[in-house]
Amino acid sequence: MLYESRLEKASRSFRISGLLISALEKFTRTSISVEGLENTRANPTLFVVNHFTRIETCLLPKVLYQFNGQMVHSLADSALFVGKFGQFLTSVGAFPVNLKGRDEKIISELMRGSYNWVIFPEGSMMKNKKVVENGRLQLHLPHIKRSPYTGAATLALKSFLLKEDYKQAIADNNEKLINFYQDTYHLRGPGNLDPLDLCIVPVNITYYPLRPGRNLLATGVQLLLKDLPPKVEEELLVEGKLLLQESDMSISFGHPLDVRSFCKPYRRLFNLFLPFLSTQRKINWLMLLMRHRLTRLFMHRIYKRLSINMDHLVATALRYVPVQGIAEQTFKQVIYLAIVMIKNHGQRRVHQSIDDRVINLIAEDPYKPYESIIALAESEKVLRREDGLLYVDHNKIKLQHAFHRVRLDNTTAVLANEFEVMEESVAAIKKLLANSAAKLTYQVADAIMNRDCSIYEEERMRSYIKDESKSRDVGKPRHLVGDKSKPGIVLIHGFLASPLEMLALGEYLNKLGYGVYLVRLEGHGTHPSELENATVEKWRDSVQRGYALLSHYYRKVIVVGFSAGALLALLKGSSEGKQLAGIVAINPALTLRQKSSQLSPMLDRWNKALHNLSLKRGTLPWLENESENSDSNYDKIYISGLRQFTELQALCGDKLAKVRAPLLIIQGSNDPLVDPSGAREIVNTVCSSQKKLEEIAFNRHVIVRGTLV
């Protein structure tokens, strides 16, 4: 029989307040992501949460309401319960911390399972996020350093132990004790208790990006209310910016702690060795023994549930940059390797600020999340850039700021503080910074190769169908090592093809001494259905990995692309890279002879509309493809992949004017697939000082393998 929840449904005022918060969300630029809701239980639950902004008091109850339609109670700063805002807090289930009979109310509701509770065990907002010192939990608050309060643990333990004692009193018919519990905790017998045990769920809330400053909310309030207290002004500058800029609020629910299981060994020990103690004294001693350990346990779980982002890694690494400075390219390599290590470890979710596009960090292209945190550190005078080097003012980054000013004056330090709990990751960053530049270079190259191969294997295993999928050798990316005094050459295959298409050319170039990397564009070389997941950005990332790898082995890199691969080579050339020596575009597929591909966006939208309606009849997910080379190419063209190809054509056309690298175009004048007018458009549009178009009378499209006739 399924357990029926005893939780009270949300009140009308709570629902109205929730609608108000939803309306406010639509006018802000904050997005909320939730992870780990599967960790919530039907049990009475105490949610313990880190506290950084006022926003959390209102927002977290709403998130939980969306999950199960029920209302949680929470505690908030007593000073906030004034006027209309105080009424609003009450409507969303918040109570002041100085509420008379507060503990009895919380314990009663957890014993009965009528309300779950949200508690911020730090006791105040941790504006500096400094919660660790010498490996121990130590909260750095105004004028004091202290361990976390044990109040939340005490409430959880009391709720469990007193509930057990009340049930025992009923079993023993102890009327005095029964009356005490019923009067104190508003109980009406064993049927009034929740049959399930209490659990504690640790919750972490992480913000990205944290960029305090002037904003519309702060300006508006300052115009209406003169002489704002500095503390209120600071909160408006920080939290107003979080609400009004494009920011992410990541809420992560951790694995629940079962209070009964936690207490079991301690209770057994007391019953075995101290059977003569009275029940009340036994409970008191158990509380003294367990509350600190339970607090440390769930506090560590709270802090380690953070969503790791680019800000954390850069701010942490800046703390350990040597006094003499570091080459920025070396610093970027450290950040990239730290990301690889964290992702391989796989124990924490990483924010989208360190997704696969982070390859741009080491492929000579801008990466906005990195530039953003570097710009913040520069604005705070923590960091100085000069002649390709980074210099850190360690006195500045360590400078102690007033608690209620630190989020404004040294945000970089706040971000590094938040990441301190991830001891293994911090140690790895320190170790990487101590490595030589040469060692880092080879570590990065190995990491890129491993990443490229792992992406390929994941795709291949995901869509493998016997007798339909390509063999492993057809699709795998390859590095053919060459003479490091010569340029490295990136080879990019065409749409529907695989690295095998470019292998003969690669082997020929390699015999001449050139190092060659055979790129595999994501979605290719496995099974045609993988094209449904392909995007132009993923294809560009594939090229970036190949370019980045060769740039770590060879001083100069030439990018060679065939057909659709030629368009990707041109896109690479649209960004200025110091190591990019030139581009070769072979039969660039900017313009096709057949215009039917232009219908792919409409067909893709049609397929998706029918899919959303759960209708299969009428969809056209793929078309047959008669390939010149069936060993390397797909025999099906998925419409969604074809749409991405047309988007690649459009994007390449938009970026041509930015291409300045030396360019050679080889175009078959009798190409049955590609219209040679596209090659002429390219050579006329690019801004390369050295450019040449060679039109040769080939009668087929694929001229990079086989007999050229």
C-alpha angles and dihedrals in degrees: 000000000000117000113250113219118241093201115128115246117247115276122241092252090051091052092048090049089049090054089050091052090048090052091050090050090058090056094047129069096229118120120201123212122186126202130183102021085143085071092068115098140205086243122102101276138205109201111205113197139182113244124220107137140024089242092078095065091065102028104050095057088052092052090051090047090054089053100052107002092244136114128245127201123227143178124243138178109290091224090067095063095089129119122325094344090055089052089050092052090050090051091057093052100264123143129192116257089235093057111143110249090011098149093046090052093051094046092046094052093046092048091050094039091228095129135014116221136224115207130178100213095191087076094224141024110295096219094170094042088219102148103139131066124172090345094306130107106258121158114215106213133163108300093346146068116205144156116260115281115261094215096109092048090047092053092048094048093045092049090055101037096043091047089054091047092050091052090049091050089054091048090050092043089234098169095183093055092040091054091047093054094042093049095043100041101026095243125161104194138301092304088063092063123089108248091218124079125247120262132191119223116196114216128194125197117197127183127208128219105014104197111151119198148105115337140164094260094052092045093049094050092046090054092051098040119040123204097023114192109259091241092056092044090053092051091050092050093049104035096034089057091049090054098043102039125067098275136154125225109199116197115192123188113205132210111291122251112225106220094203092054091047092051097042101088092044094049091047090051092051094046090050101045105020105037091140094066118106116249093249093049090046090054091048093050092045089053092052091049099045109033098076094047093046090049093051090047098054095036091057089048091051095051095043092054091073119131103245113228140174092264091061094052098044095044090049094046091050089062091063101040107125119254091247090059133241135252107260092227089056090048090052090051090054091051092048093050091047089054092049090050093049093047092048090050087056098191098116136044114248123216121245088252086081101042125132091290087074085089084084087074091072099027097071095256128117118263111198100207090055094045090049096057092041089053090051092051090049092050090052090050090240091117136037125192118208132162094339093313132110120220121190125205098219093186089057096048091048095043113125112233129193108278094241093047103043095090088057102037103038111016089154090064091046090055092048090048091055091056096048092093090066092079097170093051093047090050090049092052091050090049093049092051089054092055122100119257090246093053092048090051093057092042090055093047091051091047092052093049091048091048093050092049093046092052089051094048092047091053093045095050092043095057103023114145119174114248090008106062120078118253117262094253093056096061108028119111114239139200114208104197116226144169108312091212089066127067119271116238125218113205118200121192127215135261114297091010134099140219088279087072090065098034098098091050091046093051091048092052091044090055087057088058101261122136108234134195118198105208121212111208110221113262092030135102095027120064126331091240089069087074087075088071096042123112135178089246091055090050090051089049089054090055091045091056091052092047093046092050094051092043087061092054103034132041094225132031131202118199116213121185135179123211106319086006088060089059090052090049089054091049089053088052091054089075118065113245124179092215097045105109099176151321130244116195115192116195091338108211097221092127125024126206090227114059097197091101088071088072091062096092090055093046091047092052089048092052092048092048091053091045091054088053090050090242119141098174111090097026122124104198097166146007131217115259124205101205128195088220113034092175092067104022135068120252091213132058113209111213094225090054091048089053089055089052091055089048088052090054092051094046092049091050090053093050100045094097089060094058109109103154119107107278136202119184120195112193130179106225091208096043105152093206109033122057108229089218087079091062090051090049090052096050091047094049106042118091096220113140088212114045136145137178118207113191113194127183100247117155098207138055102231102066097153095081139032127013114342102228 
